[in-house]
Every structure is written in structure tokens, then in C-alpha cells.
Amino acid sequence: MGAYPPKAIEVESGYIIDKQGDKVDLPPGRYLFARLSPDHPGPNPLPKQQEETTTHASTIQGDDIPQNTIQEDDESLFLPSSEGENPSQSQSSRLSTMPVSLPIDISQLHASKRKVSDAQLAERAEKKKHAYVLVYPLRLRNKTDEVHSNKTMSKNRSCLLYLQAFNSQYILEAKAAAGNLRKQNSLICELHHYMQSMEYRDDLTVAAIETSKILEDGILQSVQDNVVDGIDFPWYVRRDAKALYRRWNAEDVEPSILRGLQISGKDRSYRAERDYKFEVSCDYHGEGNLINGQWFPYHLSAKIHGAHGNPDSGIHGDRDHGAFSIVLSSGYNNRDDGYEIKYYGTKAKAPGKPTPSTKYMMTAYDKKSEIRVLRSSGIDPPSQYRPSVGLRYDGLYKITSYNLMEEKYSHYRFNLKRIGGQLPIRHQDPYTRPSLTEVSQFELMKQNLQGS
């Protein structure tokens, strides 16, 4: 895809200067950065006037600093910073509305733990210049966050304040900006990212959710139903609020992307938790309780949560009902045009004897059944609709026809079309899934496993 996985970095202070010389301060917080291959223009190429930017930051820290930026045992990066200036709220909002993919010039990069010669620094800078992009702030620190970070505060109290801030700060600020559509859209964007981060707090508990009254007072419901006075929430914000409300209302509060999975054995492999109470059967037509764009880190996750029942095969179904779901991944030369798909069944060992999976697809065609379609990050040949990591549920399709492609192997290709009236495929900003929070959690989980 041209870009390496994003990395989350804690930034204490800093600012960005664009080509026009306008300065945009980086509020203290946690940001997501991506390292690009040298010949890649970025996920979303910038307008010409924003192609050249310089980033300055002081005290950028974190265990997940982008790879190859400095030596592995360095802990901090120091760049020239603006002294005596604090990020303003307006600048914070402006940052949130910036296009994704602001190139970063790290030509003045310095390591904190060792002395680097000017020659080494120049050579490194030449190789790294414009190699990084600021993707999006994961969490902007504010006064509420400072309270949350107090080490003397109980975990339950910290989480409680964090949840309450969703209504007391983010929703109220968006309502107050009703007369300024541009500012309100920026605040809604921040609210959306804040909401997506809430479910991954490691101190999340049922007690904190109940005490915050985020469910009982209809806060999440008012967002999903779009009934907050003065705010018109975009459809993707409403859908994510609905998914979060549904989970928490069922007391499914595990703050991990590995819900229902456990890591065991010397090979550190994933297995389904025994007697996982939120497991859902995949043997049904339609989308059940799935949400368009719902993301899963692994095939086994999709199975546990009722999306696709066969982690080892691209087709899930049975003889009587036909195919329930398919996964677009690597393998045969499938064609993914988003709303129309050409999908191959499996090869048989003899002519005239299609495989069971192929028969499932034929039965689904005969019955005009709805088929769930999931896309994997491993789609090959590459597709613009594939998720960056994991798998994503992309709605319901129907088979419109099929053709015999190789008689020797009873190999068939099925033509599918997305059923009308569904929300768009969530493959691009501003509604892409997995979200930046999910991508960050996925990468941090991989780093933790590698270090364990």
C-alpha cells in the first residue's frame, strides 16, 4: 500500500509551519504518525500549497516512536520549539481539520541520549526528509485529561471523569458552536475520535459506565438518533455511537481489540476463550447485530462475533441454506470493484464435481440469499476498498450470476452486487474503518507481543 503501519507518539509541545508560513501549534497529546516509503506521496496527497511543511516539537516521547527514526535505545527526540507560546483552542480545532498526510521535515532531528555529529545528522536527515506524515491526533490533552492523569486518583474515578467529559465537554462545546459550522464540524471530528477511544481505556469498568450515566441519560443514544439540539451528526458518528451503546448496554466492556480471544502456548497464538458469553453464531443470512464497517483484528475475531464462521476458508455456509458470508482476501484472482465483486469458488479435484464451498454459493444464488461480505487487509490483487489491517464487514451482497471458468477443476466465478439502501463502504476518510484508534491499538498489541 506504500505506507508502513502508523505509530503513536506522545507530544508535549510543538508546532507545524506550512508553506505560507502560517503556524499551527500541536496541543499536548498523543498523535499518530506514519512512515512512508520514499516513492509514496502519502495516503491523501496534499494540495500543492501544502506540500512542503516543517514540524518542530519538543520532548516527543514514547515507546512506539516510528522505526528507524533514531537508535532503538534513544527515548526522546528534540527539535527547536517555540518558547513561551501555548497551543490555543482555535489552533487545536484547526489541527483537527487539517488534511491527513502532512509531510514532516525531520532535517533537524536530534537524539537525546547520545551526541550525533553534524555529518551524521545531515546524512540521516537527507534519507529521512519528508519520510513521515502526521496522520491524526489520537488524544488532545486538556484540563480534564490533566485531572485524569493524577496518579493518586483511583482508576474508577479517572475513567468516570473521562466518560463524563464526553457529554460535559465535547457535546456541549459542539452545541455551543452551532452558529459556526466550520468550527462545529471540527469539534464533531474531535468528539468522534474521543468516542472511539473510550472503549479502549484499560481502566474501563461496568461500574464507571453506570455511574457516568452515559447510557441511562441517553447521551450515546441521542448521538446515534441525531437528536442533540443544534448538532447534525454525520451518519458514521451515529453508527459508531450505536455500536458502542449496543456493546456497553450488554455489559461487554472488555477494553481490548482481542475481545473473546486469548493468547496461549509457546507460539503465542490466538485461541477463542472458552465459554465466552458474547459469542454469536455465524449461521444466518443478513447482518444480524453487525454494524456496517465493523472491524475485526483477526479471522477468529470475525467468527466469534458472528460475521464469518470459517476462519480457514473464504466461504462460510451449509448445504441446506447456502453461503452466509464470504471474505475477500488473497488467493484466486478475484476482482473487487467495491459495490460489484467477481469472486471465485474453490477448485475441485475433478470436472463436474464442485466443492462444497462452491455449492454453497450456487445454493445462495438459487435462493437469492443475502451474503455478508468481509474484506481483509490481505486482498490480492490490491483493492482500494481493503482495510489497512484486519478485516472489515462491508454489508450485504447478492449473487447475480456465475460462470464456469475451468471445467477441469469445476472452478466457478460468481458475480456479486451490493444491495441498495445501505450506508457507504467505510474505506476512506473521514469515515474509514479501522479507525486510527483501532490501528494504533493493533500496532501496540503487536509491539507488546514482540517484546514479551
N, C-alpha and C positions, 0 to 999 in steps of 0.2 A: 504493500500500500504506500510505500515511500516514507513512512514515519515510524519512529520507534515508539514503544509504549510510553505514555505520559508519566511524569514523576511529580510527586507532591513535595513542595518545599515551603518551609516556614520563613516568612519575610518580616523583619522587624520594621524596616523603613526603606523608602526608595522612591524613584520616580522614573517616568518614561518621557523622552523628548522625541516628538515626531519631526518630520522633515520641515514643517513650517516653524519649528522652534517652540511650539506650544508644549507646556509641561503638564503632565498628568501624574499626580502623586499616587504611589501604591500604598493604600492603607495597610496597617499591620494585619497580618493574617496568613492563611495557608493558601498557596497558589499551585496550580497545575501547570507544568512545563512539559514540552515535548521536544525531543531531539530529532532533527530531520536528517535524512541522507543528503549529501552535498548537492545532488541534482534535482532535489524536490522543492517546488515552490511553496509548499505549505498546504494544509488541508483546505483552506479557503483563501486563494491568492488575494492580496490586498490591492486596493486601488493604487495607482501609480504614486499619488502624493503621499502614501503611507508606506512605501516600500523600504525606505531607509529609516531606521529608528535606532536610538541608543538607549539602553537601560542602565540606570545607576541604582545601586542598592547597597545598604549597609547591613551587616550582620544577617546574612541569609544562612539559615541553619537547617539541618535536618539529616536524618539517617538515609533518606532516599533522594539525595542530590543526583541530578542526571549523570549517567555513566560517562566516563572519560572527560568530565569537566576538570577535575583535579585528581590528585592521587587518592587512593581509597582511604588512607588514614588521615586525610585532612577533614576537618569538621566544619569549617566556616569559609565563606567567601566574602571578600571585602572589596567594594567598588566605591568610587567617590560619591558622596551623598550631599544633599542639600541640607546645610546646617540651619537649625532654628526654625524650620518650617514643618508644620504638621499637616497631614492629609485632611482635607475638608470633606464634609459630607457630599457636596456637589461634585467634587473630584472623584469620590468613591462611586457615585452614581454614574459619572461619565465613564469610569473604568468598566463598569458593568455593561455599558452599551457599546464598548469597543468591538470591532470585528475580531473574530477568532483569528489567530495566527499573526500576532505582532512579532516580527523578527527581532531578535535580541542581538545586539553587538556586544560581545564579551571581550573586546580587544584590550580592556584594562583589567582583566581578571587577575586577582592576587590570591595566593593561598595563605592561610592564617598560621599554619603550623611550621612552615619552612620558608626559607628565603629562596626566591626564584630570580635568576638573573634576567636582565633586560632582554638578552638574546633569546633565552628560553621562553620568556613571556611573549616576545614578538612572534616567535615561531609557532607557539601554541595558539596565539590569537589569530594568526593567519589561517590556521587549519580550522579553527572553531567559529570564525566570524559568521554571523547570521545562521549558525547551525541550530539555534534554539528558538522556539516560539512560546510566547505566553499564551496558554490556552484559555484559562479562566480561573478566577479566584474561587477556591473551594469554600473558604470561610473568611469573611472580613471581620477582624476583631473590633469590638466596640466596648462600651462601658459594661454592657450586660455580660460580654464574654470575659471581661476582667474579673467580674464577680464570680463567674463560673470557674475560673482558673484558681481561685483561692484554695490552697491545699488543705486548709483547716475545715473546709466545708464538706459535709457528708456527700457521698456520691448521689444519693437520692435527692438531696436538696439541689445539687448542681444540675442534675438532669431536669428537675422540676422547673427551675428558672429558665432553662434552655427551651423547654416546651412552651412555657407561658410566654416567652418572648415572641413566639410565632404570631400570637394574637396582639399582645400588648405593644409590640414594636413594629413588626413587619406589616401586618394587615392595617394597623392604624396609620402608619406612615403612608401606605399606598392610598388609603381613603383620603388622607389629608391632601394628597397631590392630585385630586380629581380634576382640578382646573388646569393642570399642566400634563398633557397626555404623554409627552416625551419623558418627563421625569417619572410619571406613574408607571410607564412601561419598564423603565429601568428598575424601579422598586419591585415591580411584579417579578422581574427576572431574578432579582436577589432573593425574593421570597420563595421562588420556585427552587432555587438551589439550596436554600436553608431547609425547606421542607424535605428535599431529597436526602439531606444529610442527617435529619432527625432519627431515621430508623437505624442508623449505624453507630449511634453512640454506645460505647461499651458499658456505660452505666445505666442503660435503659432498663426500666422495670415496669411491671404492670401497675405497681403502686404509684410510681411517678406519673404515669399516663392518667390514672384515675384521679389523682389529686390535682393535676393540671386542668382537668375538665375539658381537655381538648376534644374529647368525644362527646361528653354529656352536654356541653354548651353548644354543640352543633358547629364548632369552629371549622373542622375539616369538612363537615357536610355542607356548610354554607359556601365553601370554596368549590366543592365538587358540583353543587347545584347552581353555582353562579348567582347567589342571592345576597351578596355583600353590597350594601348601598355605595354607589359611587365607583365601583370597580367592575370591569368586564373582563373576567379571567379568560385567557386563551384555553382552547379545548384540551391541550396537552397538560396544562396545570391542573385542570379539573379532573382529568383522568388519573393523574398521579396522586391527587388527593383522595380520589375514590379508592384506589388500590391500597393506599396507606390506611385509610379508615377501615377498610374491609379486614386487613391483617390485624390491626390493633384491636378492633372490636371483637375479634375471635381470640384475643389474648395471645396472638402469635407475635411475640416481641423480641425474638432472638436477634440481636444486633449484628448479624453476620451474613455475608453473601452465601455461606455454606449451610444455610438452614436445611436441616434434615440429613446432612452428611457428616461423617466423622472420618478423621484421618487416623489410620492404624497401620501396623506392620512395619517391617524394616524398610520397605519400599515407599513408605509414606503415601500410600494410595488411598483413594476415596471410597468409602462404602456407605450404604444407606444406614441411618440409625435404626436400630431395632425398635419396633413399636412406636415409630414417630407418629404422633397423634394428628399431624396436619397433612399426612399423605393423602393424595387424591388419585383415584383410578383414572387411567387414560382411555378406557374402553367405552367411548361415547362419541357421537357426532356433535358438531357445533363447538362453541368455545367455552361452554360451562362458566366457571368463575374466572377464567383468564381475562386479562386486560390487553387490548391491542398494544403491542410494543413491550410487553412484559419480557424481562431479561433473565437469563439463567447462565450461571458461570460454566456449568458442565452439562453434558447429556444426561447424567444421572439426576441432576437437579431438575431438569425438564420432566423426567419420568416421575419423580416424587411428587411434583406439584401439578400433575395432571395434564401436561402438554403433549408429551410424546412417550409412548410406552416401551419403546425398544431402543435402548442406548447403543446397541451394536448394529442397528440397521436403519436405513433411511426411511423405511416404510413400516408403519405400525397399523395392524388391523386384525381381523379374523375372517374365517371362511364365510360365516353367515352374514356379517354386516359390511364386509369390505374394508377399505382403508379408512382409518380415523385421522391419521396425520402423516406428514412426510417432513423430512429435514433436507434442506439444500446444503450440501457440503461438497467435499472433494470426491472424486471417483469418475463416474461417466461424464461425458461431455454435455451436461445439462446447460440449458440456456435460460438465464434469469433476466427478464426484462421488467421486473418489478410486479406489474399488475397482470402480466402474462408470463407463463413458465412452460418450458419444454423439459419434461422430466423423464428420465429413463428408469424402467423397471430393472430387475436383476437378470443376469444371463442364466439360461438353463443349460443343462448338460446335453440335451437332445432336442431336435426340432419337434414342434407340436406338443411340447410338454412345458408350458410356462411355469416358473417358480411360484410358490405360494404367495410371495410378496406381489408379484405381477398380477396374480389372480385377484388379490385384494383390490388392486387398482381397477381392474376390469369390473369387479362387482360394484365398486363405488360409482363407476360410470353408468352401469346399468340402472342403479338405484337413484342416480342423480344426487348422490350424497355430498354433503359439505365436508371438506377436508381441511384440517388445520395445517398451516404451513409455517415452519420454523426455518430461519436462516442461521447458518453457522459462520463464524469468522473464517473458517477454512474453505469457503466456497471456491471451487476451482473449475473452470476459469473464473478469475476475479469478477466480482459484481459490485456496482456502486451501492447496491442495497444491503450488502453484508454488514453485520455488526463488527466493531473493532475488536472485540473479544467475546468469547462465549457464544450463546445462542439467543435469538430473539423470536418471540411469537409475532407473526405479521398478519394474522387474520385468516379468514375463511375463503377457500377457492373451490371451484367445481371443475371436473374433467369435462372438456368439451368434445374431445375426440382422442383417438390414439392410432398409432401406425406400427406395423411390423417393420423393424429396421434390419434385423439379421435373422433370417429364417433358420439358419444353422443352430442358433442358440435360443430361439424363441424370445428374441430380445425386442421389447416394445418401447416406444416413446409416447408419453402421454402429454397432451396439451391441456394446461390448466389456466383458468381465468379467475381473477379475484372478484368475488361477489360485490355488487354495488352497494352503496349506502354505508360503507364502513369508513372509519377515520383513516387518514393517510398512513402509509408505511413510515415508521419513525426512524428514518435513515439519515436525516440531515438536520442541521441546526435550524431553529432553536429547540426542536423537539426530539432530537436524536436520543436513542437508547442503544446501548447502555449509556447512562448519564456519566458525566465526568466524575461524580462521586463514586459510582459503581466501578468505573475503570480504575480509579485511584485505589479503591478497596481491593480490587482484583490484583493489581500490581503489588500492593503492600503485602497481600497474603502470599504471593509468590516469593517475594523477598524474604519474608519471615520463614517460609518453609525451606528456602535455600540456606538460610542461616541457622536452621535448627539441626 
